[in-house]
Amino acid sequence: MNPLIAQLQSIVGAAHVLHEGDLTAWEQDWRKRSRGKALAVVRPGSTAEVAAAVRACAAAGAAIVPQGGNTGLVVGATPDATGTQVVLSLQRMNAVREIDAANLTVTVEAGCVLQSLQERTREAGWLFPLSLAAEGSCTIGGNLATNAGGTQVLRYGNARDLCLGLEVVTAQGDVWDGLSGLRKDNTGYDLRDLFIGSEGTLGIVTAATMKLYPLPAATLTAWAAVPSLDAAVRLLGLARGRLASGLTGFEVMGQFALSLVTRHFAQLRVPFADSSPYGVLLENADHESEAHAREQFESLLEAALEDGCVTDAVVAESVAQAHQLWHVRESIPLAQAQEGLNIKHDISVPISRIPEYCAQTDALLAREVPGARLVNFGHLGDGNLHYNVQAPEGGDAAAFLRDHEQRVNDLVYAQVLRFGGSISAEHGVGSLKVDSLPHYKSPVALAMMRAVKRALDPQNLMNPGRVVRV
């Protein structure tokens, strides 16, 4: 037996070091675009075991790939094909350590599934607002490692904005306990923010102290049909003015994206499916009453109809109806997968420039990549679009990706740069975008990132080949 495997077994127990049999769940990324080979999959049950495992790997010179729910979209949490890397899965570390009602915080281990944390805090009478399509399987550690966004960024911010403190195992196997829960701590460099969004390349997040919020008295959902992206941006302005901080969600969905949901999930009813180029999903969380929330929504939609930025609208009459509307939105990525392989983009552009960006880039792709189908949807409220490209109908999707993916990415990303945006809004860089980053990030920024990486992980053993190459 490999001596490192034997040592890891002595640390976490033989049952929690997997090195034989089918390891697909840990070695293959969620989109099934990449499959690696791990030396072993190690599943520690405590921070002390994580630290000991990291020290053992560092001594052996073995690279570590930290992994949460393995639901990422940029191939950032799976091993390479060498068979020498250790996957360190945090799924056993899933405890909610403390809910501090007076401080409005929850301290939770990195392997806790997001939906479980939502449910635990709701049972205690509080709201943990991070919400995204993979919440039934993604973990808090992964959310922080990628600075996940989701559907309520407009009101509550990304994972970074929700985090007050971290517990981290460094690349040397030391433990940094930064779980203070303080909202003010001006004592030097913000180490917390270094690790959030670092995708496991600087250290391993083992626990976090996150913000909680009072539960709203009522949350209402509306679906609006809009004639254009310009109209959607105008609707966003009206919603901000009339709902203020009550506006917690603002999602836009193109007609073709919604048609895929209708095609592959016939049981889901898409409002105004054939009558409007775009649908917008709005959420209003009110702290007074349901009646007040409904009055606000109705007033907003009346003004939007008069303005012409909305052609039709419906407000959900029940929680079940609201869930059904959100289910339509969250089913778009699944419908895309059913339709076939596709080219995914997770871009952000200043909201005011999104209509022009889409108009120009749509026309560019139609000219340069004939037959490509655009699946455009996302979090318009914070400027984040999933501007995806589906292969031509009836064609060989695998061949389309092989022949056109790089060209499509180059076109889309060049337009993003031209419009002052980012090539990764919430999915991260991983290995898919690591070689594109130097074209869209300034040399000064890249030099600082490499300096941080070398300082904190001089052996380059923490998730190497992700985010930035050194």
C-alpha positions as CSV (number, residue, x, y, z in Angstrom):
1,M,0.0,0.0,0.0
2,N,1.1,3.5,-0.7
3,P,2.6,4.9,2.5
4,L,0.6,8.2,2.3
5,I,-2.6,6.2,2.0
6,A,-1.7,4.2,5.1
7,Q,-0.8,7.4,7.0
8,L,-4.1,9.0,5.9
9,Q,-6.0,5.9,7.1
10,S,-4.3,6.3,10.5
11,I,-5.6,9.9,10.7
12,V,-9.2,9.6,9.6
13,G,-9.8,5.8,9.8
14,A,-9.6,3.3,7.0
15,A,-13.3,3.5,6.2
16,H,-12.8,7.2,5.3
17,V,-9.9,6.8,2.8
18,L,-11.3,5.6,-0.5
19,H,-8.8,4.4,-3.0
20,E,-10.3,1.4,-4.7
21,G,-13.6,0.8,-6.6
22,D,-15.8,3.3,-8.3
23,L,-14.8,6.9,-7.3
24,T,-16.8,8.6,-10.0
25,A,-18.7,10.8,-7.6
26,W,-15.5,12.4,-6.6
27,E,-13.4,12.1,-9.7
28,Q,-15.9,13.5,-12.3
29,D,-17.2,17.0,-12.4
30,W,-20.9,17.8,-12.2
31,R,-21.3,18.6,-16.0
32,K,-19.5,15.3,-16.8
33,R,-17.0,17.3,-18.9
34,S,-13.9,16.1,-17.1
35,R,-12.9,12.9,-15.3
36,G,-9.7,12.6,-13.3
37,K,-8.0,9.9,-11.2
38,A,-7.3,10.4,-7.5
39,L,-4.7,8.7,-5.4
40,A,-7.3,8.6,-2.7
41,V,-10.5,10.3,-1.5
42,V,-10.1,11.4,2.2
43,R,-13.1,12.2,4.3
44,P,-12.1,13.8,7.6
45,G,-14.6,14.3,10.3
46,S,-13.1,17.2,12.2
47,T,-10.9,20.3,11.7
48,A,-8.0,18.5,13.5
49,E,-8.2,15.6,11.1
50,V,-8.2,18.0,8.1
51,A,-5.1,19.7,9.5
52,A,-3.3,16.3,10.1
53,A,-4.2,15.1,6.6
54,V,-2.9,18.3,5.1
55,R,0.4,18.0,7.0
56,A,0.8,14.4,5.8
57,C,0.2,15.4,2.2
58,A,2.5,18.4,2.4
59,A,5.3,16.1,3.8
60,A,4.7,13.7,0.9
61,G,4.5,16.4,-1.7
62,A,1.1,15.3,-2.7
63,A,-1.3,17.9,-4.1
64,I,-4.7,18.3,-2.4
65,V,-8.0,19.0,-4.2
66,P,-10.6,20.3,-1.6
67,Q,-14.2,19.3,-2.5
68,G,-17.6,20.1,-1.1
69,G,-20.7,19.0,-3.0
70,N,-18.8,18.8,-6.3
71,T,-21.5,20.9,-8.0
72,G,-19.2,23.5,-9.5
73,L,-19.4,24.4,-13.2
74,V,-15.7,25.3,-14.0
75,V,-13.9,22.0,-13.2
76,G,-12.4,23.3,-10.0
77,A,-12.9,20.5,-7.6
78,T,-11.9,17.3,-9.3
79,P,-8.4,15.7,-9.6
80,D,-6.3,15.6,-12.6
81,A,-5.5,12.4,-14.5
82,T,-2.1,11.7,-12.9
83,G,-3.5,9.5,-10.0
84,T,-1.2,11.5,-7.6
85,Q,-3.6,14.0,-6.2
86,V,-5.6,13.6,-3.0
87,V,-9.3,14.6,-3.0
88,L,-10.2,16.0,0.4
89,S,-14.0,15.8,0.8
90,L,-15.5,17.8,3.6
91,Q,-19.0,16.3,3.4
92,R,-18.7,14.6,6.8
93,M,-18.1,18.0,8.5
94,N,-21.7,19.1,8.3
95,A,-22.6,20.3,11.7
96,V,-24.3,23.6,12.6
97,R,-22.2,24.5,15.6
98,E,-24.1,27.5,16.9
99,I,-26.9,29.9,16.2
100,D,-26.3,33.1,18.0
101,A,-29.7,35.0,18.0
102,A,-28.4,38.1,19.7
103,N,-25.5,38.4,17.2
104,L,-27.7,37.3,14.3
105,T,-25.1,34.7,13.2
106,V,-24.8,31.0,12.6
107,T,-21.5,29.1,12.8
108,V,-21.5,26.1,10.5
109,E,-19.1,23.5,9.2
110,A,-18.0,23.6,5.6
111,G,-19.6,20.3,4.6
112,C,-23.1,21.4,5.6
113,V,-25.5,21.3,2.6
114,L,-26.9,24.8,1.8
115,Q,-30.5,23.7,2.0
116,S,-29.9,22.0,5.3
117,L,-28.6,25.3,6.7
118,Q,-31.6,27.2,5.3
119,E,-33.9,24.8,7.0
120,R,-32.1,24.8,10.4
121,T,-32.0,28.5,10.6
122,R,-35.7,28.8,9.5
123,E,-36.7,26.4,12.2
124,A,-34.9,28.7,14.7
125,G,-36.9,31.7,13.3
126,W,-34.2,33.2,11.1
127,L,-33.4,33.7,7.5
128,F,-30.2,32.6,5.8
129,P,-30.7,34.1,2.4
130,L,-28.2,32.5,0.1
131,S,-30.2,30.6,-2.5
132,L,-29.2,28.9,-5.7
133,A,-30.4,26.0,-8.0
134,A,-27.9,23.5,-6.5
135,E,-28.8,24.2,-2.9
136,G,-29.9,20.6,-2.3
137,S,-26.4,19.4,-2.8
138,C,-23.9,22.2,-2.8
139,T,-22.1,22.9,0.5
140,I,-21.3,26.1,2.5
141,G,-17.5,25.5,2.0
142,G,-18.0,25.3,-1.7
143,N,-20.2,28.4,-1.7
144,L,-17.5,30.3,0.1
145,A,-14.7,28.9,-2.0
146,T,-16.4,30.2,-5.2
147,N,-18.1,33.2,-3.6
148,A,-21.5,31.9,-4.8
149,G,-24.2,34.3,-5.7
150,G,-27.6,33.0,-6.6
151,T,-31.0,34.6,-6.8
152,Q,-31.0,37.0,-3.8
153,V,-27.7,38.9,-4.4
154,L,-29.7,42.0,-5.2
155,R,-30.7,42.3,-1.6
156,Y,-28.2,40.3,0.5
157,G,-25.1,40.1,-1.6
158,N,-22.8,37.2,-2.5
159,A,-21.5,34.6,-0.1
160,R,-18.7,37.0,0.7
161,D,-21.1,39.6,1.9
162,L,-22.9,37.0,4.2
163,C,-19.7,35.8,5.9
164,L,-18.2,37.4,9.0
165,G,-15.6,34.8,9.9
166,L,-13.8,31.7,8.8
167,E,-11.9,28.7,10.2
168,V,-9.2,27.7,7.7
169,V,-6.6,25.0,7.5
170,T,-3.6,26.5,5.8
171,A,-1.4,24.8,3.2
172,Q,1.1,24.0,6.0
173,G,-1.6,22.2,8.1
174,D,-2.0,25.0,10.6
175,V,-5.5,26.1,11.8
176,W,-6.5,29.7,11.6
177,D,-9.5,30.3,13.9
178,G,-11.2,33.5,12.6
179,L,-14.7,32.6,13.7
180,S,-15.2,35.8,15.6
181,G,-18.6,36.9,14.2
182,L,-17.5,40.5,14.5
183,R,-19.0,43.1,12.1
184,K,-16.1,45.5,12.9
185,D,-12.5,44.3,13.2
186,N,-10.0,46.7,11.7
187,T,-6.8,45.0,12.7
188,G,-4.8,44.6,9.5
189,Y,-5.3,42.6,6.3
190,D,-8.7,41.0,5.8
191,L,-7.6,37.4,5.7
192,R,-11.2,36.2,5.5
193,D,-11.6,37.8,2.1
194,L,-8.4,36.2,0.8
195,F,-9.9,32.7,1.2
196,I,-13.4,33.5,0.0
197,G,-13.4,33.0,-3.7
198,S,-10.0,31.4,-3.8
199,E,-11.4,28.0,-4.8
200,G,-9.3,26.0,-2.4
201,T,-6.0,27.3,-3.8
202,L,-4.8,29.0,-0.6
203,G,-6.2,26.8,2.1
204,I,-9.2,24.8,3.1
205,V,-12.3,26.4,4.7
206,T,-13.5,24.1,7.5
207,A,-16.2,26.3,9.1
208,A,-17.7,29.8,8.8
209,T,-19.7,32.3,10.8
210,M,-22.5,33.6,8.6
211,K,-25.0,36.4,8.9
212,L,-28.7,35.8,9.7
213,Y,-31.7,38.0,9.0
214,P,-35.2,38.3,10.4
215,L,-37.8,36.2,8.5
216,P,-40.0,38.5,6.4
217,A,-43.7,38.7,7.3
218,A,-44.5,37.8,3.7
219,T,-42.7,36.9,0.5
220,L,-44.5,37.3,-2.8
221,T,-43.5,36.3,-6.3
222,A,-44.6,37.8,-9.6
223,W,-43.9,36.9,-13.3
224,A,-43.9,39.7,-15.9
225,A,-43.8,39.4,-19.7
226,V,-41.5,42.1,-21.1
227,P,-40.9,43.0,-24.7
228,S,-37.2,43.5,-24.6
229,L,-34.1,43.7,-22.4
230,D,-34.4,47.5,-22.4
231,A,-37.8,47.1,-21.0
232,A,-36.5,44.7,-18.4
233,V,-34.0,47.2,-17.2
234,R,-36.7,49.9,-17.0
235,L,-38.8,47.5,-15.0
236,L,-35.9,46.9,-12.6
237,G,-35.6,50.7,-12.1
238,L,-39.3,50.9,-11.3
239,A,-39.1,47.9,-8.9
240,R,-36.1,49.4,-7.0
241,G,-38.0,52.7,-6.6
242,R,-41.2,51.2,-5.4
243,L,-40.1,48.1,-3.4
244,A,-36.7,49.4,-2.2
245,S,-35.0,46.8,0.0
246,G,-38.0,44.5,-0.3
247,L,-36.9,43.6,-3.9
248,T,-35.0,40.4,-3.2
249,G,-35.1,38.7,-6.6
250,F,-35.1,39.9,-10.2
251,E,-34.4,37.2,-12.8
252,V,-34.7,37.5,-16.6
253,M,-35.3,34.6,-19.0
254,G,-35.2,34.6,-22.8
255,Q,-38.0,33.0,-24.7
256,F,-35.7,30.2,-26.1
257,A,-34.5,29.4,-22.6
258,L,-38.1,29.0,-21.5
259,S,-39.0,27.0,-24.6
260,L,-36.4,24.4,-23.5
261,V,-38.2,24.1,-20.1
262,T,-41.5,23.6,-21.9
263,R,-40.0,21.0,-24.2
264,H,-38.2,18.9,-21.6
265,F,-40.5,19.4,-18.5
266,A,-44.0,19.4,-19.9
267,Q,-45.4,19.3,-16.4
268,L,-44.2,22.9,-15.7
269,R,-46.4,25.7,-16.9
270,V,-44.4,28.7,-18.3
271,P,-46.5,31.9,-18.0
272,F,-47.0,33.8,-21.3
273,A,-44.7,31.3,-23.0
274,D,-45.6,32.2,-26.6
275,S,-46.4,35.9,-26.2
276,S,-43.3,37.6,-25.0
277,P,-39.5,37.7,-25.9
278,Y,-38.6,37.7,-22.2
279,G,-40.0,36.7,-18.8
280,V,-39.0,38.4,-15.6
281,L,-39.4,36.8,-12.2
282,L,-39.6,39.3,-9.3
283,E,-39.6,38.6,-5.5
284,N,-40.8,41.0,-2.9
285,A,-40.0,40.2,0.8
286,D,-42.1,42.5,3.0
287,H,-41.7,43.0,6.8
288,E,-45.2,44.4,7.4
289,S,-47.8,42.0,6.0
290,E,-48.8,40.0,3.0
291,A,-51.5,42.6,2.2
292,H,-48.9,45.3,2.1
293,A,-46.6,43.2,-0.1
294,R,-49.4,42.5,-2.5
295,E,-50.5,46.1,-2.6
296,Q,-46.9,47.1,-3.4
297,F,-46.6,44.5,-6.2
298,E,-49.9,45.5,-7.8
299,S,-49.0,49.2,-7.7
300,L,-45.6,48.4,-9.3
301,L,-47.1,46.2,-12.1
302,E,-49.8,48.8,-12.9
303,A,-47.1,51.5,-13.3
304,A,-45.0,49.0,-15.4
305,L,-48.0,48.3,-17.7
306,E,-48.6,52.1,-18.1
307,D,-44.9,52.5,-18.9
308,G,-45.0,49.8,-21.5
309,C,-42.1,47.8,-20.0
310,V,-44.5,45.0,-19.1
311,T,-47.1,43.6,-21.4
312,D,-48.7,41.1,-19.0
313,A,-48.1,39.9,-15.4
314,V,-49.3,37.6,-12.7
315,V,-48.7,37.5,-9.0
316,A,-48.6,34.1,-7.3
317,E,-51.6,33.5,-5.2
318,S,-50.0,30.9,-2.9
319,V,-46.6,29.5,-1.8
320,A,-47.1,26.5,-4.1
321,Q,-47.6,28.8,-7.1
322,A,-44.6,30.8,-6.1
323,H,-42.5,27.6,-5.9
324,Q,-43.8,26.6,-9.3
325,L,-42.6,29.9,-10.9
326,W,-39.2,29.6,-9.3
327,H,-39.0,25.9,-10.4
328,V,-39.4,27.1,-14.0
329,R,-36.5,29.4,-13.6
330,E,-34.3,26.8,-11.8
331,S,-35.1,24.2,-14.5
332,I,-33.4,26.1,-17.3
333,P,-30.0,24.6,-16.7
334,L,-31.5,21.1,-16.4
335,A,-33.5,21.6,-19.6
336,Q,-30.3,22.7,-21.4
337,A,-28.6,19.5,-20.2
338,Q,-31.5,17.5,-21.6
339,E,-31.2,19.3,-24.9
340,G,-27.5,18.3,-25.2
341,L,-24.0,19.6,-24.6
342,N,-23.7,23.4,-24.5
343,I,-21.2,26.2,-24.0
344,K,-21.8,27.9,-20.6
345,H,-21.0,31.4,-19.8
346,D,-21.2,33.2,-16.4
347,I,-20.7,36.8,-17.2
348,S,-21.4,40.1,-15.6
349,V,-21.9,43.4,-17.4
350,P,-23.0,46.8,-16.0
351,I,-26.8,46.6,-15.9
352,S,-27.2,49.7,-18.0
353,R,-25.2,48.1,-20.8
354,I,-26.8,44.7,-20.8
355,P,-29.3,45.4,-23.6
356,E,-26.6,46.7,-25.9
357,Y,-24.2,43.9,-25.0
358,C,-26.8,41.3,-25.8
359,A,-27.9,42.9,-29.1
360,Q,-24.4,43.2,-30.4
361,T,-23.2,39.8,-29.2
362,D,-26.3,38.0,-30.4
363,A,-25.7,39.5,-33.9
364,L,-22.0,38.7,-33.8
365,L,-22.6,35.0,-32.9
366,A,-25.3,34.7,-35.5
367,R,-22.8,35.9,-38.1
368,E,-19.8,34.0,-36.9
369,V,-21.4,30.7,-35.7
370,P,-24.4,30.0,-37.9
371,G,-27.1,27.9,-36.3
372,A,-26.0,28.5,-32.7
373,R,-28.9,28.9,-30.3
374,L,-28.6,31.4,-27.5
375,V,-29.9,30.5,-24.1
376,N,-29.9,33.8,-22.2
377,F,-31.1,34.0,-18.6
378,G,-29.8,35.1,-15.2
379,H,-29.7,37.5,-12.4
380,L,-30.4,40.8,-14.2
381,G,-30.8,42.6,-10.8
382,D,-27.0,42.3,-10.2
383,G,-25.8,42.3,-13.8
384,N,-25.1,38.5,-14.0
385,L,-26.2,36.7,-17.1
386,H,-25.8,33.0,-18.0
387,Y,-25.3,33.7,-21.7
388,N,-25.1,30.2,-22.9
389,V,-24.8,28.7,-26.4
390,Q,-26.6,25.6,-27.5
391,A,-25.5,23.6,-30.6
392,P,-27.6,23.8,-33.8
393,E,-30.8,21.8,-33.6
394,G,-30.4,18.3,-34.8
395,G,-26.6,18.6,-35.1
396,D,-23.8,16.8,-33.4
397,A,-23.4,18.7,-30.1
398,A,-20.1,17.1,-29.2
399,A,-18.6,18.0,-32.6
400,F,-20.1,21.6,-32.3
401,L,-18.3,22.0,-28.9
402,R,-15.1,20.6,-30.3
403,D,-15.1,22.8,-33.4
404,H,-16.6,26.0,-32.0
405,E,-16.3,26.3,-28.2
406,Q,-13.0,28.2,-28.2
407,R,-14.2,30.6,-30.9
408,V,-17.5,31.2,-29.1
409,N,-15.7,31.9,-25.8
410,D,-13.3,34.3,-27.5
411,L,-16.1,36.2,-29.1
412,V,-18.2,36.4,-25.9
413,Y,-15.4,37.3,-23.6
414,A,-14.0,39.9,-26.0
415,Q,-17.4,41.6,-25.9
416,V,-17.5,41.3,-22.1
417,L,-14.2,43.1,-21.9
418,R,-15.3,45.7,-24.3
419,F,-18.4,46.5,-22.2
420,G,-16.5,46.6,-18.9
421,G,-17.6,43.3,-17.5
422,S,-16.2,40.1,-16.1
423,I,-15.9,36.6,-17.6
424,S,-16.8,35.0,-14.3
425,A,-19.6,36.5,-12.1
426,E,-20.3,33.7,-9.6
427,H,-19.1,30.3,-10.9
428,G,-15.4,31.0,-10.4
429,V,-12.3,30.3,-12.6
430,G,-11.5,26.7,-11.9
431,S,-9.4,25.0,-14.6
432,L,-11.8,25.9,-17.4
433,K,-11.0,29.6,-17.4
434,V,-7.5,29.6,-15.8
435,D,-5.8,30.0,-19.2
436,S,-8.3,32.7,-20.4
437,L,-7.8,34.8,-17.3
438,P,-4.5,36.5,-18.4
439,H,-6.3,37.9,-21.4
440,Y,-9.0,39.6,-19.4
441,K,-7.2,40.5,-16.1
442,S,-4.6,43.1,-15.8
443,P,-0.9,42.1,-15.4
444,V,-0.7,44.0,-12.2
445,A,-3.7,42.1,-10.7
446,L,-2.3,38.7,-11.9
447,A,1.1,39.5,-10.4
448,M,-0.5,40.3,-7.0
449,M,-2.6,37.1,-7.2
450,R,0.5,35.0,-7.9
451,A,2.4,36.7,-5.1
452,V,-0.4,35.8,-2.6
453,K,-0.5,32.2,-3.9
454,R,3.3,31.8,-3.5
455,A,3.3,33.3,-0.1
456,L,0.5,31.1,1.3
457,D,1.1,27.9,-0.7
458,P,4.8,27.9,-1.6
459,Q,4.8,24.2,-2.5
460,N,1.8,24.8,-4.9
461,L,0.0,21.8,-3.4
462,M,-3.5,23.4,-2.8
463,N,-5.7,22.8,-5.8
464,P,-2.9,23.5,-8.3
465,G,-3.7,24.6,-11.8
466,R,-6.9,26.4,-10.7
467,V,-7.6,30.2,-10.7
468,V,-4.0,31.3,-11.4
469,R,-0.9,29.4,-12.6
470,V,2.3,30.0,-10.8
